[in-house]
Amino acid sequence: MTFFKIGDVVKAKKFGQLEHDFTGTVEKVYDNSIMMSIDDFDPADKTSVNELNKRAVVRKSSAKILKAVPRTDEDREEAAKEEKEAAEKAAKANKTTRKRKTTKKAKKDTDN
């Protein structure tokens, strides 16, 4: 997963009312999405952009960094930590550690 930081210039895919791709600047970073100000867009989407107050919340997976702000070693460590946590969470979700408990009544119903 790409590590976004406030100030990155991002290109996002069209969604909802917007009929064309657009670019903007990251204003806030969430767990799975980013809020960005819409800076450059197709003139046909002007009404929709105005209705959105020139802001959009987009999925991280549908956004691409065009110009990144400088990253520090601390930022790189944080990005590595987030990727590790995401991988652990995905691995945990794939495990089925919980065993099904059966009751005597349920067993009787299946026997009949």
Wavefront OBJ file of the C-alpha trace (Angstrom):
o trace
v 0.000 0.000 0.000
v 1.239 3.459 -0.814
v 2.130 5.718 2.089
v 0.423 9.104 1.692
v 1.455 12.250 3.531
v -0.218 15.650 3.834
v 0.889 17.850 0.960
v 1.347 15.078 -1.630
v -0.024 15.865 -5.086
v -2.306 12.982 -6.044
v -4.218 11.829 -9.115
v -7.532 10.122 -8.324
v -9.947 8.101 -10.412
v -13.441 9.320 -11.211
v -16.222 8.378 -8.810
v -19.792 9.314 -7.964
v -20.815 12.539 -9.695
v -17.362 13.145 -11.186
v -17.135 11.818 -14.727
v -13.381 12.358 -15.224
v -10.170 11.737 -13.286
v -8.840 14.668 -11.254
v -5.791 15.782 -9.291
v -5.400 17.471 -5.943
v -3.451 17.842 -2.731
v -3.738 15.531 0.283
v -5.253 17.339 3.270
v -5.915 14.430 5.656
v -4.949 10.766 5.748
v -7.333 8.115 7.090
v -6.829 4.335 7.478
v -8.055 3.334 4.013
v -8.718 6.683 2.353
v -7.477 10.238 1.978
v -9.223 13.588 1.904
v -7.903 15.832 -0.828
v -8.585 19.271 -2.185
v -9.486 19.120 -5.869
v -7.062 21.380 -7.738
v -7.233 20.292 -11.384
v -10.341 18.798 -12.981
v -12.191 18.569 -16.289
v -14.423 21.602 -17.001
v -17.401 19.261 -17.476
v -17.147 18.380 -13.754
v -17.216 21.999 -12.557
v -20.727 21.776 -11.064
v -19.947 18.530 -9.235
v -16.665 19.892 -7.875
v -18.450 22.982 -6.568
v -21.081 20.790 -4.882
v -18.250 18.865 -3.191
v -16.723 22.176 -2.010
v -13.562 21.327 -3.963
v -12.836 18.382 -1.669
v -13.123 14.640 -2.045
v -12.498 11.556 0.067
v -11.023 8.799 -2.097
v -9.752 5.280 -1.485
v -6.000 4.949 -1.191
v -6.118 2.124 -3.717
v -7.633 4.403 -6.375
v -5.152 7.257 -5.855
v -1.658 7.648 -7.282
v 1.045 9.994 -6.016
v 2.261 12.393 -8.712
v 4.543 14.515 -6.537
v 5.493 13.502 -3.012
v 6.598 15.832 -0.261
v 10.018 14.928 1.213
v 9.934 11.932 3.528
v 11.998 11.601 6.693
v 13.441 8.416 8.190
v 10.664 8.592 10.767
v 8.061 8.602 7.969
v 9.674 5.566 6.347
v 9.665 3.689 9.661
v 5.997 4.538 10.191
v 5.148 3.347 6.670
v 6.971 0.054 7.260
v 5.145 -0.384 10.574
v 1.759 0.235 8.919
v 2.513 -2.263 6.153
v 3.570 -4.879 8.719
v 0.380 -4.338 10.748
v -1.745 -4.592 7.600
v -0.043 -7.852 6.635
v -0.576 -9.290 10.130
v -4.224 -8.229 10.078
v -4.745 -9.880 6.678
v -3.057 -13.070 7.858
v -5.208 -13.113 10.990
v -8.371 -12.628 8.935
v -7.469 -15.649 6.797
v -7.007 -17.919 9.810
v -9.937 -19.819 11.185
v -8.945 -20.419 14.785
v -12.418 -20.553 16.251
v -13.848 -24.043 16.539
v -17.526 -24.679 16.291
v -19.172 -25.856 19.479
v -21.851 -28.490 19.188
v -24.604 -29.063 21.661
v -26.434 -32.247 22.436
v -29.680 -30.834 21.083
v -28.111 -29.826 17.788
v -26.560 -33.279 17.519
v -29.961 -34.951 18.099
v -31.599 -32.790 15.415
v -29.021 -33.826 12.841
v -29.391 -37.510 13.704
v -33.110 -37.483 12.921
l 1 2 3 4 5 6 7 8 9 10 11 12 13 14 15 16 17 18 19 20 21 22 23 24 25 26 27 28 29 30 31 32 33 34 35 36 37 38 39 40 41 42 43 44 45 46 47 48 49 50 51 52 53 54 55 56 57 58 59 60 61 62 63 64 65 66 67 68 69 70 71 72 73 74 75 76 77 78 79 80 81 82 83 84 85 86 87 88 89 90 91 92 93 94 95 96 97 98 99 100 101 102 103 104 105 106 107 108 109 110 111 112
